Every structure is written in structure tokens, then in C-alpha cells.
């Protein structure tokens, strides 16, 4: 059974800027250079994690989401800042968070959650918080505040055309874990607004 999730795929210009954030972090806090950074081709914004799911269920979920999002208008999503989780003194992850577009993304995630729940998906106990995971620490560790400032400055200094995109589709991905990291395969695309 494949692990699966619904997500927003990011425009290449955004993934390029997020790679610049990675470089800014490594320059200001070299201890983070060797942590588990998400590869550019795997950067995405998860809307609903499904976990291990049978193929027949994936087809049902994809169709339910296709119907649900057909009435949801496309919208603008921007990546505005970096967030350290849970805190800089003992960071486990580095996220990039949407500004603007967070509210619309949260509503879209709720719509998808309701659609898959109607098809029998197990509820996700985690509260949705829109973000793009940039890095996972191998164990919680300190991240220098000036490193966060450098990443935020990288985002702020990039032209808007490199930090924002129009969200017009939702993707269903499967994930295969390998020794080199996860490999994602896009198995369905659902268009917003029909």
C-alpha cells in the first residue's frame, strides 16, 4: 500500500527562492547545512496526509476531491516568511509559510478533508497549519536567530513573481521511502473551479 497525500505543487520560481533560503541558512548557521533539507523537486504544501492507502481508496478519494474542488476558485498564494518549529532554541523543522493565501489554503484543506472523510478516510488528528517543510533536524537543535532573519530577508528581497503563484490545481501524490529520501509520484491532478 502506498503512502499518499494531497498537496499544492510549487512553481519552479518559488522552489528556486526556497533553495536560496537554504543557502542563506547554511551561510549564517553552518551547523544546519548537513540537516535533512527537502530536495527542490519534493517541495510542496501538504493539504491532507492520507498515510498508507489502498489503490482503490485512492481512486475514490481523488474523485471525491475532484468534485469538491470544482467549486473552489483559483487563488494567489505567496511565500512570505520562515517559521521555526517549535522554536529557535530547540528547532525540529524549518517551514516556509504562506502570506498571502493562508486563509484560502486552510479552507481548501478543510474541503479536501471533508471530501475524503465522506469516503471513509481515517481522520487526521493534527490541526492543519499551512506550510512548506524546508528542513527536518536529525534531532532538535538551536538555530541562530540571524539565520532566520537571513532566510526572511531572502524571501523579502525576491521579486513577487518569484515568491507567489496562482493555485489552480491540487495534486495527489504517493510517496516511496528510499535510503536517499522519499520519492514522490503524482498520480492525479484536480483542477480548482472545474
C-alpha positions as CSV (number, residue, x, y, z in Angstrom):
1,X,0.0,0.0,0.0
2,X,1.4,3.4,-0.9
3,X,1.7,6.3,1.4
4,X,-0.2,9.2,-0.1
5,X,-1.1,12.8,0.3
6,X,-2.9,15.7,-1.4
7,X,-0.8,18.8,-1.9
8,X,-0.2,22.0,-3.8
9,X,2.8,21.7,-6.1
10,X,5.1,24.8,-6.1
11,X,6.1,26.9,-9.1
12,X,9.8,26.5,-10.1
13,X,10.5,30.1,-9.3
14,X,9.3,29.6,-5.7
15,X,11.4,26.4,-5.3
16,X,14.4,28.4,-6.5
17,X,13.9,31.1,-3.9
18,X,13.5,28.4,-1.2
19,X,16.8,27.0,-2.3
20,X,18.3,30.4,-1.8
21,X,16.8,30.4,1.7
22,X,18.7,27.1,2.3
23,X,21.9,28.7,1.2
24,X,21.3,31.7,3.4
25,X,20.7,29.4,6.4
26,X,23.8,27.4,5.8
27,X,25.9,30.6,5.5
28,X,24.7,32.1,8.7
29,X,24.4,28.8,10.7
30,X,26.7,26.2,9.1
31,X,25.6,23.6,11.7
32,X,22.4,23.3,9.7
33,X,24.0,22.6,6.3
34,X,24.1,18.9,7.0
35,X,20.5,18.5,8.2
36,X,17.7,16.8,6.2
37,X,16.8,19.5,3.7
38,X,13.9,18.7,1.3
39,X,15.1,18.4,-2.3
40,X,13.7,21.1,-4.6
41,X,11.7,18.6,-6.6
42,X,9.9,17.4,-3.4
43,X,9.0,20.8,-2.1
44,X,5.2,21.1,-1.7
45,X,2.4,22.3,0.6
46,X,0.6,19.3,2.1
47,X,-3.2,19.8,2.3
48,X,-4.1,16.3,3.6
49,X,-1.9,13.4,4.6
50,X,-3.5,10.0,4.0
51,X,-0.8,7.6,5.1
52,X,-0.8,4.0,3.8
53,X,-3.8,3.8,1.5
54,X,-5.0,1.1,-0.9
55,X,-5.2,1.9,-4.6
56,X,-9.0,1.5,-4.7
57,X,-9.4,4.0,-1.9
58,X,-7.0,6.5,-3.6
59,X,-9.2,6.4,-6.7
60,X,-12.3,7.2,-4.5
61,X,-10.6,10.0,-2.7
62,X,-9.3,11.5,-5.9
63,X,-12.8,11.6,-7.4
64,X,-14.4,13.0,-4.2
65,X,-11.7,15.8,-4.1
66,X,-12.2,16.4,-7.9
67,X,-15.9,17.1,-7.3
68,X,-15.3,19.1,-4.1
69,X,-12.7,21.5,-5.5
70,X,-14.6,22.1,-8.8
71,X,-16.4,24.8,-6.9
72,X,-13.4,26.4,-5.3
73,X,-12.0,29.3,-7.2
74,X,-8.3,29.6,-8.0
75,X,-6.3,32.0,-5.8
76,X,-3.0,33.6,-5.2
77,X,-0.5,32.1,-2.8
78,X,2.7,33.8,-1.7
79,X,5.5,32.5,0.5
80,X,6.1,35.3,2.9
81,X,8.3,34.2,5.8
82,X,10.1,31.4,7.6
83,X,8.9,29.7,10.8
84,X,11.0,27.6,13.1
85,X,9.1,24.7,14.8
86,X,8.8,24.7,17.7
87,X,11.3,27.4,18.5
88,X,14.8,28.6,17.7
89,X,16.3,27.2,20.9
90,X,15.3,23.7,20.1
91,X,14.3,23.6,16.4
92,X,13.0,20.4,14.8
93,X,11.9,21.9,11.5
94,X,12.1,24.9,9.3
95,X,9.0,25.9,7.4
96,X,8.1,28.5,4.8
97,X,4.6,29.8,5.4
98,X,2.2,31.4,3.0
99,X,1.4,35.1,3.1
100,X,-1.0,35.9,1.4
101,X,-3.2,32.9,0.8
102,X,-3.0,31.1,4.2
103,X,-6.8,31.5,4.8
104,X,-7.8,30.2,1.4
105,X,-5.3,27.3,1.7
106,X,-6.8,26.4,5.1
107,X,-10.3,26.4,3.6
108,X,-9.1,24.3,0.7
109,X,-7.5,21.8,3.1
110,X,-10.8,21.6,5.1
111,X,-12.8,21.0,1.9
112,X,-10.4,18.1,1.0
113,X,-10.5,16.7,4.5
114,X,-14.3,16.7,4.4
115,X,-14.3,15.0,0.9
116,X,-12.0,12.2,1.9
117,X,-13.8,11.7,5.3
118,X,-17.0,11.2,3.3
119,X,-15.2,8.3,1.5
120,X,-14.1,6.7,4.8
121,X,-10.6,8.1,5.3
122,X,-9.3,7.9,8.8
123,X,-9.4,11.4,10.4
124,X,-6.1,13.2,10.7
125,X,-5.6,14.2,14.4
126,X,-3.3,17.0,13.6
127,X,-4.5,20.6,13.3
128,X,-3.8,21.9,9.8
129,X,-1.2,24.6,9.6
130,X,-0.3,25.7,6.0
131,X,3.4,25.4,5.4
132,X,6.2,24.1,3.1
133,X,8.7,22.0,5.0
134,X,12.2,23.1,4.1
135,X,14.3,21.1,6.6
136,X,14.0,18.5,9.3
137,X,16.7,18.4,12.0
138,X,18.1,14.9,12.8
139,X,17.5,15.9,16.4
140,X,16.2,19.2,17.9
141,X,18.9,21.8,17.9
142,X,19.4,25.5,18.2
143,X,19.0,27.7,15.1
144,X,20.6,31.1,15.2
145,X,18.1,33.9,15.1
146,X,20.2,35.7,12.5
147,X,19.8,32.7,10.3
148,X,16.0,33.1,10.4
149,X,16.5,36.7,9.6
150,X,18.7,35.9,6.6
151,X,16.0,33.5,5.2
152,X,13.2,36.0,5.8
153,X,15.4,38.7,4.1
154,X,15.9,36.3,1.1
155,X,12.2,36.0,0.7
156,X,11.6,39.7,1.2
157,X,14.2,40.6,-1.3
158,X,12.9,38.4,-4.1
159,X,10.6,39.9,-6.6
160,X,6.9,39.0,-6.1
161,X,6.9,37.0,-9.3
162,X,9.4,34.6,-7.6
163,X,7.5,34.2,-4.3
164,X,3.9,33.9,-5.4
165,X,1.8,31.8,-7.7
166,X,-1.7,31.1,-8.8
167,X,-3.1,28.0,-7.2
168,X,-5.2,26.3,-9.9
169,X,-4.7,22.6,-9.1
170,X,-4.5,20.1,-6.3
171,X,-2.2,17.1,-6.7
172,X,-2.5,13.6,-5.3
173,X,0.9,12.1,-4.7
174,X,2.3,8.7,-3.5
175,X,5.5,8.6,-1.5
176,X,8.0,5.8,-1.6
177,X,10.7,5.9,1.1
178,X,14.2,5.1,-0.1
179,X,17.7,5.3,1.6
180,X,18.2,8.5,-0.4
181,X,15.0,10.0,0.8
182,X,11.3,9.9,-0.3
183,X,10.4,9.7,-4.0
184,X,7.1,11.3,-4.9
185,X,4.9,10.3,-7.8
186,X,2.0,12.5,-8.9
187,X,-1.0,10.2,-9.6
188,X,-3.9,12.6,-10.1
189,X,-4.4,16.3,-10.7
190,X,-7.7,18.0,-9.7
191,X,-8.5,21.5,-11.1
192,X,-9.9,24.2,-9.0
193,X,-13.0,25.9,-10.3
194,X,-13.9,23.0,-12.6
